[in-house]
């Protein structure tokens, strides 16, 4: 059995990235937890996430806006804001803060 390892979600934050940085922190058959770092990133035009699993997401730092294909009003998330995105609710990242890294914590779980 491995020993507990201390880590910090805010360590080694890049200030500029060519693409979002995704670190899988925990993965089991039932759950996946990711730290995502965005530096002004957004979804490609016309692209929609359509995920098999549900997702709980929180913005730990920065800001972002999520849009939904079903007409749900866009959601602007600031530090501390969180929401659940049900499986197969098509969504996209409209924008993320360009003035500081946006740090997300995403928890994926069965629908």
Secondary structure, DSSP 8 states (H G I E B T S, - for coil): --------TTTT--S--SS-EEEEEEE-SSEEEEEEEESS----TT--B--SSEEEEEEEESEEEEEETTS---EEEETT-EEEE-TT--EEEEEE-SSS-EEEEEEEE--
